[in-house]
Amino acid sequence: MQTIRACIEHYAETSPDRTFLIAPETSRQISFSELKTAVDDIGAGLDRLGIGKGGRVAFLLNNGFWTTRLFLGVMANNRIIVPLNAVAGDVQLIYVLDHSDAEAVFVAPEYREKLVELMQQVDRPIRVIETDDESGPQWPEGVTHSLEIAAPQAEDTALLLYTSGSTGLPKGAVISHRAVTSGGRNVAEGHQLTQDDRALCVLPVYHINGAMVTISAPLYSGSSVVMPQRFSAKTYWSLVAEHQCSWSSIVPTIIKYLLDRADQEPYDFGADERLNCFRFARSASAPLAAATLAQWESVFQIPMIETLGLTETAGTVATNPLPPLERKPGSVGMPCGNEIIIVDDQRRECPPSVVGELAIRGSNLLDYYYKNPQATESSIVNGWFYTGDQGKKDEDGYIFITGRLKELIIRGGENIAPREIDDVLYQHEAILEAAAVGVDDEDYGQEVVACVVLRDGYQCSEQELMDFCESGVGKYKSPKVVYFFDELPKGPSGKILRLKLPELIKNLIAET
């Protein structure tokens, strides 16, 4: 099964009545046979709009019943879906609308006014189709185009997904049907998913984690997904219990939120039969501190599986194995459906324990960056994708991510991986979020500082945190200043955008 349509048609034929999607707010469900009918209807609507093969169709929607149908339906009908990040800034949204060559946008009623304003900055017409999660798209009347579009092939483009753009304008990753289905396969095989599994999707579909991990993997494996419109820490475990979810993909910030209210939950974790269905949770998209992982497993008595995935790889490329096999805290596990090597600055493979750049090869790689040949040529060489992530492999083949090449702090000529400092800060009970970063310094070139957000109800001083870090990483690597914020800038997956912190610090200093 190398296309979205092939996956849908396979299970519509072999398991027609099996549930694929549950929308908990309305208790609406859709089976695989109903999904097949739904995507056929979407295809007919796109035909009437005159959007041909490979036409780009965007959406600005929250998660939900119709969002999932449209996401799959556009791809299944040999058009290209372009998810728009609902929380991105106006500059990025305007850029993606223009750069992607989107011909139409499905938009939720609450975003329509904003979208119309943004489109005034785009110098070409884009059809707007308001889409309510209850009633679906309001297809324009009087449109009579009739097209005959062939079913997609494995090499056809399915998805144009833009990176978070932490250092500037985002890049559009062109992802084929083969890559999308391979991404789903990697998750299904890495986590041993069966048709009896059920995912709880609380990450946005406009991000690779929500899209590939908790939609493509259930689709590929013939299992099901529960999709609330947005994440809520208050309802997370009740959704697991009510719908008998067996797994969920979350990010470190969500993990922290769930831990913070664990004592308010009406469940006896580890003993409550209502949660016996939940096999594991997986962490991705941002580094998970070892202390946070240990706290999760101690409190909830549920395995936490650390993984690695990228936009450019249609999701998962590495994962820790499920129990009883060994999981290593701080490691993203071993390659899953991919080859992964660590290379030096000459792109020669490094021996175990030597830090270098991660390079990945597999059927789930992007084809290229849309209208960006320079980025394509520098990142994809001889079938290998050079990620810009720094890491190492141990003697057992487990991968440890140490940071991003562009995020490396160079103090007095010594390389310092910010994650070393982050991991220590996360061991402090008062810390909700933390990120170390390098700032310009006349004496050392760069100096280490830290930006933190405190948990509700906790207090601590700057000196206390600096002393805490010094005990963990030594004085040379410890932050010389700690800045306190109400929140840190994050991408759609919850990953802290570290390279935006120096500007945030400048603004804070200017205000004081």
C-alpha positions, -999 to +999 in steps of 0.1 A: +000+000+000+020+029-013-007+056-017-033+071+006-061+059-017-047+023-017-048+022+021-084+035+022-096+011-005-079-018+011-096-015+044-129-004+029-129-038+012-114-060+040-128-042+071-156-020+059-174-017+092-143-012+114-142+023+129-115+046+117-123+080+132-141+091+164-148+128+170-155+129+208-172+163+211-201+151+189-196+113+193-195+110+155-177+081+140-167+070+105-159+035+093-135+026+066-163+021+041-177+055+050-142+070+047-140+057+012-174+073+004-163+106+020-131+109+001-149+101-032-173+130-024-144+153-017-129+143-050-161+151-068-161+185-052-126+192-062-134+181-097-163+206-098-139+234-087-117+226-116-087+218-095-066+194-116-041+167-107-014+181-084-034+212-076-026+226-042-054+227-017-047+244+017-067+242+050-068+265+080-087+243+104-086+229+139-085+192+144-117+173+140-141+152+120-141+171+087-104+181+090-094+145+089-117+137+059-104+167+040-067+159+048-070+124+035-096+132+008-074+158-010-044+134-011-065+104-021-078+123-051-044+131-065-042+167-053-017+181-028-028+191+007-011+222+022-018+224+060-017+259+074-004+264+109-033+281+128-011+297+154+016+309+130+022+346+126+007+366+098+040+369+079+045+331+077+008+325+068+010+350+040+042+335+028+029+299+027-003+309+010+016+327-017+046+304-020+026+271-021+005+283-051-026+271-033-057+273-055-082+269-027-084+271+011-108+253+034-112+275+064-130+272+098-156+300+104-135+314+133-105+319+109-123+332+079-120+369+086-083+365+094-078+346+062-095+372+040-073+399+055-042+377+048-052+370+013-052+407+005-014+404+006-014+376-020-013+388-056-035+361-071-070+348-065-075+319-041-109+303-036-121+302+000-144+274+011-158+278+046-158+245+065-177+238+096-167+207+116-204+198+119-217+204+084-185+202+063-175+224+034-199+249+018-191+240-018-198+269-042-230+266-062-231+268-099-196+253-104-198+227-131-162+217-141-159+180-148-125+164-146-112+128-148-082+125-125-063+093-124-057+076-090-024+087-074+007+066-079+034+061-053+057+088-068+029+115-070+031+143-045+006+140-016+017+167+009+034+201+009+042+207+045+061+238+057+088+237+084+084+259+115+107+286+101+125+292+134+154+310+116+134+328+089+108+319+063+097+283+063+107+257+037+081+236+020+088+199+021+074+181-010+063+146+002+051+118-020+024+092-014+052+066-010+068+088+018+034+094+035+026+057+036+061+048+046+059+072+075+027+055+086+043+021+082+073+031+103+051+041+132+030+010+129+059-014+128+080+005+154+051+004+179+037-030+168+003-015+160-025-039+151-061-033+140-072-034+176-051-003+186-067+031+189-047+064+190-056+095+209-046+124+186-041+156+206-014+172+184-024+194+155-029+179+120-011+208+105+021+194+121+040+163+109+035+145+143-003+148+143-006+142+105+018+113+100+019+096+134-017+097+145-035+097+112-012+079+087-002+051+111-038+041+120-047+043+084-018+021+073-024-004+101-062-005+097-067+007+133-085+038+146-080+073+160-099+095+185-095+131+175-107+160+198-106+194+183-078+205+207-057+192+236-070+196+271-052+183+301-085+181+320-100+156+295-070+136+283-074+106+306-112+106+304-109+103+266-085+074+270-109+057+294-141+064+275-128+054+241-103+027+252-073+044+235-042+022+235-016+049+227-010+086+221+017+108+207+025+138+228+053+163+233+073+173+265+051+204+272+020+183+272+037+157+294+044+184+319+008+197+319-005+161+325+020+156+353+010+189+370-026+178+374-020+141+380-032+144+416-065+158+405-074+129+383-100+104+395-079+074+384-056+051+403-028+050+378-014+015+374-044-002+389-075+014+373-091-010+349-105+019+329-069+026+317-057-009+312-061-004+275-034+022+273-002+004+262+022+033+259+027+070+252+053+083+228+073+115+230+085+133+199+092+167+182+112+181+211+138+167+236+124+149+266+145+154+298+154+121+315+139+134+348+106+141+331+105+106+316+112+091+350+085+112+366+059+102+339+065+065+344+066+068+382+033+087+383+013+071+355+028+036+354+028+037+316+058+033+294+070+065+276+086+058+243+111+084+230+112+088+192+126+109+165+108+123+135+111+153+111+089+171+086+113+161+059+110+124+067+072+122+069+075+115+107+092+087+125+128+076+117+139+062+151+122+048+181+130+031+214+116-004+215+085-013+235+090-031+268+104-056+277+132-046+253+156-020+266+148+017+264+175+042+271+165+075+287+178+105+267+180+084+235+155+085+206+161+048+201+173+030+170+165+035+133+130+025+123+124+018+086+154+040+077+192+040+076+207+066+100+244+074+102+264+100+121+288+119+099+316+144+105+320+178+088+335+159+057+304+137+057+324+106+067+307+082+091+317+086+127+326+058+150+303+051+181+302+078+208+316+105+184+292+135+179+284+144+143+255+153+120+226+129+115+220+117+079+190+097+070+181+075+040+147+058+034+115+056+014+099+082+036+122+111+027+109+143+011+115+146-027+127+182-025+120+216-010+094+235-031+109+263-052+141+261-031+168+243-051+196+257-030+182+241+002+175+209-017+210+206-030+226+213+003+204+189+023+198+159-001+230+143-014+232+109-031+199+098-015+209+109+020+191+137+039+215+157+061+193+169+090+214+196+107+208+177+139+238+168+161+240+135+178+259+102+184+253+065+184+264+043+213+279+008+209+244-007+208+232+015+180+210+038+201+209+074+189+213+104+212+205+139+199+227+166+214+213+196+196+211+215+163+243+226+145+229+261+143+220+261+181+255+251+193+269+275+219+307+282+213+321+297+245+358+306+244+363+281+215+346+252+234+314+237+220+285+235+244+253+216+236+224+235+250+205+203+258+231+195+285+220+225+304+183+220+296+184+185+310+198+198+343+172+225+346+144+201+340+155+182+371+145+212+392+110+208+406+100+244+398+108+243+361+080+239+335+100+249+304+137+256+300+161+265+271+197+274+272+211+297+245+243+315+235+243+353+234+271+376+221+299+382+245+331+404+240+353+381+261+342+346+251+325+352+218+293+337+233+281+334+268+256+308+281+222+321+294+190+303+302+153+311+297+128+294+319+091+292+327+081+282+363+054+258+371+023+272+387+026+276+424+064+273+424+091+299+430+129+300+428+156+326+424+180+331+396+210+323+418+193+290+429+190+279+393+226+289+384+239+270+414+217+240+405+232+240+370+267+244+382+263+212+403+251+194+372+273+206+343+301+225+360+308+263+362+321+267+327+288+255+311+264+269+336+243+299+326+256+333+337+221+348+336+187+332+340+157+350+324+122+343+336+093+343+311+056+336+312+060+314+281+087+306+255+082+307+218+072+273+204+065+257+170+033+239+163+046+207+178+054+224+211+092+225+204+108+255+218+122+278+191+156+283+207+170+306+180+142+331+187+153+335+223+182+360+218+157+385+204+133+378+232+161+385+257+169+418+240+133+429+242+132+420+279+164+439+287+151+470+267+119+470+288+137+469+322 
